[in-house]
Amino acid sequence: MRTINPALYTPIAIVVAGIVVAGAVLIIGHSGSGTDTTTTTATTTTSPSTASTVNADQVSATGNPTVGDANAPLTIAYWFDYQCPFCKQNELTVMPQIMTNYVDTGKVKIVYKDFSFLGADSDTLGHYGRAVWAVAPNLFEAWHAAVYQNQGEENTGWATTAEIEKITASVLSPAQTAQVMQLAVSNATKYQAAMDADKQEGENDGVDGTPAMLIGNQLVAGAETYAQVSAVINAQLAALNK
């Protein structure tokens, strides 16, 4: 799971920590500020599902990509960053099964929430994701998956206009692709404001990194296995049927 470094919020703690660890071995990790260019292998990290004071039904879905039956009994609010390798792992190993077993069967709908914090490419891809949703909402999930399938090394500038256009053209028609490429640029400020609101809402709901899923009232943080995620989904569905 990619998390935001608490030091970004508490500068004083940096000084204190520096004194405490003086002389110790320095371990460099990801800051979440978007300036770190070190690489990390995408391995599964897990954390217990924790009860949240908010239910996914209460999370704002206005303007957000949403897949599944609008009347599905259970909602999943899904926070992600397009550069996060743990999100890629989640997209490749967990999400396809959730789509098949829960979304396609009408049991679950998923609200996609940006949690862009790893760098400029994350923001840029978020803009294009919003544009895809505006132009071809029925193809958003396929485009979203295609981005992760073609994900490059974090903060290397891999999300060029040419690369994004190539990915988009592999999913959308030429006319739709042209629309997306134009909208992502012209609406960049509007889309960024919406993305920032998503991130803030996530933080308010206990999200501190990606991927994170609020399944009903259970927050699942980290790249969990499908078995772990489906267990939470099943428990939430069972509770609704009581």
N, C-alpha and C positions, 0 to 999 in steps of 0.2 A: 504493500500500500504506500502510495506517495503522500506525505504529509507536509503541512506548512510548518516550517521551523518556528517554534514559539519565540525564538530570539528576535524575529521580525517585529513582534509586538511588544517586547520588553527589553529595550536596549540596555537597561541597567543590569539585567541578568547576564549580559555578555561580559561586562567588567567583572562581576562576581565570579562567573564561571572561569574566566581567565586566571583569576587569582588561585582558585581552588585546584585547577588542573595544571598549574605552572610546572613545567618539567616533565609532564606526562607525555605519552606518545600521542601525537595529533592524528585524529581520524577524520578524514574529510568525507562529508556526506552531502546529500542533496538539500539545498536550502529552500527550494520551492519558490525562489524569487525569480527564477527564469534566467539567472546569470551563471549558474553552475553548468559546466559542460562535461563533467565526468559522466561515465556510462555506468549503468547498473543492469545486471542480468535480471530478467523478469522471472522471479520465483514466487511461488505462492506464499503469501503472508496472511495469517488469519487472526481474527479477533472475535470474541464472543458477540453474539447478537445482543444488543441492549435495548431495553424498552425505552421508547421516546415519549415525550410529553405531547408530541404532535403526531397525527396520522397522515399518511401519504395523501389521503383524500383532501386534506387541508392545504397541501402544497400548491402554490400557484401554477396553473397550467396555461395561463394566458400567453399565447404566442409561442408556446413550447411545442416541439415535435412530440406527438403522442401516437403510439401504435397500440392496436387492440380495440376490442369492442368498447364503445363509449359507456356501455352499461355493465361492463365487467364488474363483478363484486369486489375485486381486490385491485388496489392501485400500487404500483411500484414507482417511486421517484428515484431516478437514477442519475447521480452526479458523476461526471467524467471529464477527462482532459485528453485531447487528441494526441498529445505527445507521450502520455503515460504508458510505459511498457506493461505495467500491471493491468491497465485497462485493456490493452491489446490481448493479454492472456485471458482476461475475462470475456472479451468479445469472441475469441476463437474457441474457447472451451466450454463456456457456460451459457452465454446468451442464445446460441442456436437452439439449445435444448429447451430453454425457457420459452422461446418463441414457439417451438413445436408443441410442447406439452401444456403450456398454460395460456399463451397469447392467442394462438390459432384456435384453441378450444373454447375461447370466450371467458376463461376464468380470471384473466389478469390483463390489465392495460398498463403500459409503461410510459411515464412522462420523462423525457430526456431533459436533464438540467446541466448546463455548462458549469464546470468548476475549473476555469482556465487559470492556471497559476505557474505553469512551467516555462513560459517564454513567449516570444512574439509569434512563433509558428502556431502555438495553441490558440492565440487570439484570432489569427488569420483564418485558420481552419474553422473556428467557431462561426466566423462571419459567413463563410461559404456554406456551412451546415444550415444556418438560418435561411440563407438564400434558397437552398435546395428545398427546404420545408415550404417556402413561399411559392416556389415554382412547381414542384412535383412532390407533394406530401406523401403520395403512395409509394414513392421511391426513396424516401428519406432513410429508412432503416437499411436498405441495400447499399446506399451511398455511404452511410455511417460505417457499416461493416467493411466496405471497400477501402476506406481511409486507413483503418487499422491493419488490413491485410497488406497495405503498401507503406506502412509506417516506417519512417527513417530514424536515424540516430537523433536523439534529443538535442535540440538547440544547435543543429548544424546547418540550419537554413534549408532543410530538405523540402519544406512546403512552399516551393516556388509556384508562381502563377502557372507555369507550364506543367508542372507535376499535378497540381490541383485540377487543371483543365483536363489532363489525361485521365485522372481518376474519375472525374465527373462524367466525361464522355463515355466511359466504360459502363455507366449505369443509365444515364439520361440520353435523350435524343440530341442531335446537333442543335436544334432550335432551343431546347430546354437548357442545354449546356451554355449556350450564348447568353441566355437570360440570367442564369445563375452567375456567370462571370461578371456581368454588368451590375447586378443587384448587390453582390457582395462588396463591391467597391463603393457604389453610390450610397448604400445604406450602412456603411461601416460604423459610423458613429451611433446610429440607432441600435444596431445589433450589439455593439459593445456595451451599451448601457443595459440592455436586456441580459447580457451575459454576466455583467457585474452584479445585477440584481439576483440572478440565479445563485451566484457564489455566496453573496451575503446571506441569502435565505438558507443555503446549506449550512453555513457557519452557525446561524441562529438555531438550526435544528441539530447541531452536534457533529456536523461533517467537518473533518479537518484534513482530508486528503482524498485521493482517488484510487480505485473506484469506491463508490459508496452507494448503497441502495437502502432506501427507507421502504420496507415492505410492510404495508399496513402501519403498525406502530412499532415495528422492530427495525432498528438500524443495523445493517450489516456492513462493516467496514473492512476493506481489503479484498484481495483476489481469492475469494473462497472457492471451493470446489462446487460442482453442480449439486452433489449430494447434500452439501451443507446448506446451500441456498434453497434448494427444493424442500428441504425439511422445514425451513422457516416459512416458505410459501404455504406448504400443506398445513402447518399449524395455524397460520393466519386464516386460511380458508375454513378450517374446521371450527375456529372460534366464531366465524361469521355465521355458520350454520347451526350454532347452538340455540 
